[in-house]
């Protein structure tokens, strides 16, 4: 009797913590006005481009994006300040393997898969952004591949 009561209490506590951790909601309102989002294949992997028409940078901070089973930080393009870019390393790049570890210094770590907090299709991405000191999520849809 005592063991079953302890087990039920443990399950109840775990379910409370699990429900608190999964209390993430997708925002229905976009944090900015986006043009057509697209991706290209580069020599190092996939580059996701998010063109932004209008954004209130003092209120909204675009932080990261989940796409094709990976997560990458967003950075502003150096050439065009209206485009945010996320780079995903996929495939096998050439790596230097040597007895001398100093010669392997330039090798990049492979990007590990990271599960999106929401179910998404191949033409969708989850945008992670900060607003009012809170982390929020928005689903980008209709993402297409473009050739460079």
C-alpha positions as CSV (number, residue, x, y, z in Angstrom):
1,X,0.0,0.0,0.0
2,X,2.8,2.4,1.0
3,X,4.8,1.6,-2.2
4,X,1.8,2.1,-4.5
5,X,1.0,5.5,-2.8
6,X,4.6,6.5,-3.2
7,X,4.6,5.4,-6.9
8,X,1.3,7.3,-7.6
9,X,2.7,10.4,-6.0
10,X,5.9,10.2,-8.1
11,X,3.9,9.8,-11.3
12,X,1.8,12.8,-10.4
13,X,4.8,15.0,-9.7
14,X,6.5,13.9,-12.9
15,X,3.4,14.6,-15.0
16,X,3.2,18.1,-13.5
17,X,6.8,18.9,-14.4
18,X,6.3,17.4,-17.9
19,X,3.3,19.6,-18.5
20,X,5.1,22.7,-17.4
21,X,8.0,22.0,-19.7
22,X,5.8,21.5,-22.8
23,X,3.8,24.7,-22.3
24,X,5.1,26.2,-25.6
25,X,2.6,27.7,-28.0
26,X,3.0,28.8,-31.6
27,X,2.3,32.4,-32.1
28,X,-0.4,33.0,-34.7
29,X,0.8,36.6,-35.3
30,X,4.1,36.9,-37.2
31,X,6.8,38.9,-35.2
32,X,7.7,40.6,-38.5
33,X,6.6,40.9,-42.1
34,X,8.4,38.2,-44.1
35,X,9.0,38.0,-47.9
36,X,9.2,34.5,-49.5
37,X,11.5,32.3,-47.3
38,X,13.9,30.1,-49.3
39,X,16.9,27.8,-48.9
40,X,19.9,26.9,-51.0
41,X,22.5,24.2,-50.9
42,X,26.0,25.4,-50.3
43,X,29.3,23.6,-50.2
44,X,28.9,23.2,-46.4
45,X,25.2,22.3,-46.2
46,X,21.9,24.2,-46.3
47,X,21.5,28.0,-46.0
48,X,18.0,29.1,-45.0
49,X,17.3,32.8,-46.0
50,X,14.5,34.7,-44.2
51,X,13.9,38.0,-46.0
52,X,12.3,40.5,-43.6
53,X,10.2,43.4,-45.0
54,X,9.3,45.1,-41.7
55,X,10.5,44.4,-38.1
56,X,10.6,46.3,-34.9
57,X,14.1,45.4,-33.9
58,X,13.8,47.2,-30.5
59,X,10.9,44.8,-29.6
60,X,11.6,41.6,-31.5
61,X,14.9,39.6,-31.6
62,X,15.0,36.8,-34.2
63,X,17.2,34.2,-32.5
64,X,17.2,30.8,-34.1
65,X,15.3,28.4,-36.5
66,X,14.5,24.7,-36.6
67,X,14.6,23.3,-40.1
68,X,15.1,19.8,-41.6
69,X,15.6,18.2,-38.1
70,X,18.3,20.7,-37.0
71,X,18.5,24.0,-35.1
72,X,20.7,26.9,-36.1
73,X,21.1,30.5,-34.9
74,X,20.0,33.3,-37.1
75,X,22.4,36.1,-38.2
76,X,21.9,39.2,-40.3
77,X,23.3,39.0,-43.8
78,X,26.5,41.1,-44.2
79,X,25.4,42.0,-47.8
80,X,21.7,42.7,-47.1
81,X,20.6,43.8,-43.7
82,X,17.0,42.7,-44.5
83,X,17.9,39.0,-44.7
84,X,18.4,36.7,-41.8
85,X,20.5,33.6,-42.5
86,X,20.7,30.2,-40.8
87,X,23.4,27.8,-41.9
88,X,23.0,24.0,-41.4
89,X,26.0,21.7,-41.9
90,X,24.9,18.5,-43.5
91,X,26.8,15.7,-45.3
92,X,30.4,14.8,-44.9
93,X,32.9,17.6,-45.4
94,X,36.6,16.9,-45.9
95,X,38.3,16.6,-42.5
96,X,42.0,16.7,-41.7
97,X,43.0,13.6,-39.8
98,X,46.5,13.6,-38.5
99,X,48.7,12.2,-35.7
100,X,49.4,15.8,-34.8
101,X,46.2,17.2,-33.2
102,X,47.3,20.7,-34.0
103,X,46.7,20.0,-37.7
104,X,43.1,19.0,-37.0
105,X,42.4,22.3,-35.4
106,X,40.3,23.7,-38.4
107,X,37.9,20.8,-38.5
108,X,34.3,21.8,-37.9
109,X,32.1,19.7,-35.6
110,X,29.2,18.0,-37.4
111,X,25.9,19.5,-36.7
112,X,23.8,17.3,-34.5
113,X,20.1,16.7,-35.1
114,X,17.8,18.6,-32.8
115,X,14.1,17.9,-32.5
116,X,11.8,20.8,-33.2
117,X,9.4,21.6,-30.3
118,X,6.5,21.3,-32.8
119,X,5.7,19.0,-35.7
120,X,6.7,20.5,-39.0
121,X,6.8,19.4,-42.7
122,X,9.7,19.6,-45.0
123,X,8.6,23.0,-46.4
124,X,8.2,24.5,-42.9
125,X,10.5,25.9,-40.2
126,X,10.0,27.0,-36.6
127,X,11.3,30.5,-35.9
128,X,12.5,31.2,-32.3
129,X,12.3,34.8,-31.3
130,X,12.4,36.9,-28.2
131,X,9.7,39.5,-27.4
132,X,9.0,41.2,-24.1
133,X,11.8,39.1,-22.5
134,X,10.0,35.8,-23.4
135,X,11.0,33.2,-25.9
136,X,8.3,32.6,-28.5
137,X,7.8,30.4,-31.6
138,X,6.3,31.1,-35.0
139,X,5.8,28.6,-37.9
140,X,7.2,29.7,-41.3
141,X,5.5,27.8,-44.2
142,X,5.9,27.5,-47.9
143,X,9.7,27.4,-47.9
144,X,11.1,26.6,-51.3
145,X,14.5,25.7,-52.6
146,X,16.3,28.1,-54.9
147,X,19.4,27.6,-56.9
148,X,22.3,30.0,-56.7
